[in-house]
Amino acid sequence: MKLLLPETMRRMPWKNGGGITTEIAIAPPGATLDAFDWRISTARVEAAGPFSRFAGIDRSLSVIAGGCLTLHRADGETVTLAPGGAPVRFAGETAIHATLDAPLSDFNVMTRRGAWAHRAETLAMAAGERRVLSPVRPGMQWMVYCARGGLSVGGPDACAMPVPQGAALWLDARGGGEALIAQADAAGYLVALWPVA
């Protein structure tokens, strides 16, 4: 397990320069925005505008807190993301213009198509609630991000490691049996990543 605290996360401009993103983790470490295998980040969105384009990348996006975010595709399709709602998946090369009804924070997962795949889900857990993480694919890895409240993760033979608000915990799921526990009413995200090739 590896705990990633907010003060260690890299802040950098969006690929299109339209805002600032906080990079929670990227592989390989230190990769650029044009050469990563996978990337997990948050961002503050305060104005409407076009999304950065990422050719060959699969994305999942959700709103952590704040207003609602509406994604407008060039083909006329729209989808609205509300705070705490399920992540929306789309291809990174898709032309998207975003509008919002109030400033917001979002959570973003990206994997390089054909090399890595991912699954992201929203967590909403009551204090004391417990969930066992079971790997379903070879090489699967987990990341737990705590957006609100407090979480902890522990293996069957280890003490639980706390994941405070704004922090993330990276763990290799090959052993299985790790439990996700809400220390208080908590919200966040559970991301599974696994190699495809």
VENFENGI-V528634 format. One record per helix or strand. SS is the DSSP state (hx for helix, st for strand). FROM is the first residue (numbers start at 0). TO is the last residue. If there is no record, write none. Layout:
# VENFENGI-V528634
SS:FROM:TO + SS:FROM:TO
This chain:
# VENFENGI-V528634
st:1:3 + hx:5:7 + st:9:12 + st:19:26 + st:37:44 + st:48:49 + st:56:65 + st:68:72 + st:77:80 + st:82:82 + st:87:90 + st:95:99 + st:103:111 + st:115:124 + st:129:132 + st:140:147 + st:149:153 + st:160:163 + st:167:171 + st:177:181 + st:185:194
